[in-house]
Amino acid sequence: MNKVVKFGGSSLANAEQFKKAGEIIMAEESRRYVVPSAPGKRHSGDTKVTDMLYGCYRLAEEGEDYSNQLKAIKERFYEIIRGLNLELSLEEDFREIDDNFKNLAGQEYAASRGEFLNGKIMAAYLGYTFVDAAEVVRFTSEGTLDMDATDVLMGAKLENLPNAVVPGFYGAEESGKVRTFSRGGSDITGSLVARAVCADMYENWTDVSGFLVADPHIVKNPAQMETITYRELRELSYMGATVLHEDAIFPVRKKGIPINIRNTNCPDDPGTMIVESTCKRPRYTITGIAGKKGFCSINIEKSMMNSEIGFGRRVLQVFEDQQISFEHIPSGIDTMTVYVHQSEFEDKEQQVIAGIHRLVQPDFVEMESDLALIAVVGRGMKSTRGTAGRIFSALAHANVNVKMIDQGSSELNIIIGVENRDFESAVKAIYDIFVMTKL
């Protein structure tokens, strides 16, 4: 068995958490490759090291004195080193960071140093080889991941290393310029390492025991998912589920490597298995519920729209010209509605309306703001009759007005649009009808 293990920021926030991670790694010889995040919050009022680095570099950009902020960052790492009783000096690394801050090496460079330094501590603590992610995770000059080049570099570097630590979140262009993924991107690094070494399992250790059916901030003590497919995860992550970065599935998906979400603080919990496909029947009809607030809809009406060739393309051309991406496009015979992020749309709404009138000459254009979209996801919905009916019934009983409903041809998910103010009530109602009543 060959495993890659990734530990999130909360799992490495201090020396005590480091020791838990170390015990987990050493408990199984198969846990050969480790991907650490930067130290997270030690308590609710604390600041993540990555955010401290962003703030420190911002002062450098503004020409302000940042020495106290850099000193505070250094102390966070030395606090961990002392707690682990390590003979490790990071003085040379911090001198280099200071020089690069003075030379304005870039915000992405600054943000990456949390993982870089934590990786050095982890390697020293475990006695593993440290591999700088800048050497093995390749980005293009446009800042996008070059997965194929990364696979070659990573595979060649790790081929003869029985154990290694590869920091998460960052890589570099061929020129050496450091680049980072979006927040939570250490999950992607772990997936890339798993792909490169053809791992049997990618374990992602965090502060929860796997995926929950619904957001625990909305539903009290929601049920946990035992198994979820890559496709279900993709849908839920995109709509707001945050346990795993939505792009982390792509590298492992091509090689069929399962992901196991585990809890550092409860290592005996089995967690959630993320797989390509499974014949296991889900416990409930749905796998999960996730959603986001902050959308608006643009409803376009025109008689005989359905017989006008290229109508939809011209409408979407208007949004493309304004650099606005769309979320969903439910339509009828004479109507077409486009859902977009309200924050992206508000400053450009009049240009969009003018463009629609110019290109398609609609009879009427109407907008509605402050909407939320909820995704109800589950492979079990395909073989269960009346799923949409039960959703409508539950929402009606909760006095929630449905603004939109859209089901993909895969029958894997149903998207419901409601007002922002009804978002929490809608999630609770859907959860209750499928989980509490076990339908």
Phi, psi and omega in degrees: 000136182232114185242145169251133181237131177245136179242129181283175184298322180291334179281349182228027187289333180208180184296322180299316179291323176302317181296321177299315179298318179299318178297320179296314182296314184285346181291336180226125180297337183289343180279083192265332185236130187240134178239106180265149170268177173284157179302132179267204181284136176277335178204174188300327182269005184278172178241136176294146180299322179300319179292325176297320179293318177301313181295320180296315182291328179300320177296320178299318179298325183274002180075017181268165178284122182245011187299320180294321179294318179293324177296320179294322177294316179300319181296325177302317182286320180290333174298319177292316181300316179296319181295335179265000181057043181264145172264080184224130178249134176248015185299316180296321179296318181289328174296319178294319178298316179300315179298317181291328175294317179297326180270008177052062182291347176121150181296324181292321174301312182301313183295330184285344187290337177297313178291319180303309183289321178295327177296320179296320179294315180299317180297318179293321181294320182271340187079026179263163176284133176272129178240115180294123182300336179296338180274339189235349176251111188258131174249154173280171179293343177274355178091013178258151182292132172261093188293321182293315179297320178299317181299319180293311182296314182295315180299317181294321182289321186268350186306319183253016178251112180294331179216142180203156173245123178240111181301146180273176166083335187223168174203209181203156170287169179299331179288346182103352179294126183287136176232153180235158170280176172291168184306140185086007187288353175299331176302322180291318178302316178301320179294321179294319178295316180301319179294316185295325182262007182052053183295153174278336182205142172246109179265125180248106186266128184219203183254014175228155184271047177109188179281139176257151183298327180216166180296122181294345175285343180253314181252127181287127178047059180293155178294157180259146176276130178277318180220139179218145180271162177306317184294319178296318178300317181301315180296314184289321180295318180298325183267015169121348177294128193246010182294324181225139178300134186298334181271359183288345183279336189296314180298317184281335182299323183293338180246008176065031181273122180286151176249135178242114178276121184232164183251117181301326183275348177224069189295343180277346177293136183291339180073201181244132176267131177248118188229166179290315180205158179205148176265359178292131177285133177293151181296325180238165177301320180260154176266321182194165178232130177214157180192172180220149172264173171091040177244163171221159182241143175241109184262123184246125179244137175200128180299139179064024178305320186296338181262002182266105184295131177085008182299309182299320180298318181293323177298312181292334176299324179299315180292322178296318180299330180265008179059043178244124178271150180255158180258308181214153181224075173290147183215160175232193182296314182243013182225151175214128182241133180245123177261130181223164174291127184298322182296328178282334190268325192306316184284349184239011188300320183289325176294322179294313180299316179297319180295320178297315179298322183290320188268331184234355179046062182289160173284328186200140174232128181228142180239150175222134184248179177056055179247157176236148176244134181238129177257124173255114191241142176175130177292340180285345182292331184297326183257011181241122180282147172080017181298311180298322179298319179293324177297312179301318181296316180296318180291323177296318180296330180270008180060037177258126179273123181275123180270332183200146171221133186218123179242128179288160182294339180285346184059025179272332182214156173233128179258129180241133175257130178223172175287150179309318185293339180263003188302305183297318179298321180294315180299315179299317182296317180293318178300313183299317185289330183260330184255309182294325177264357175055047177264000000 
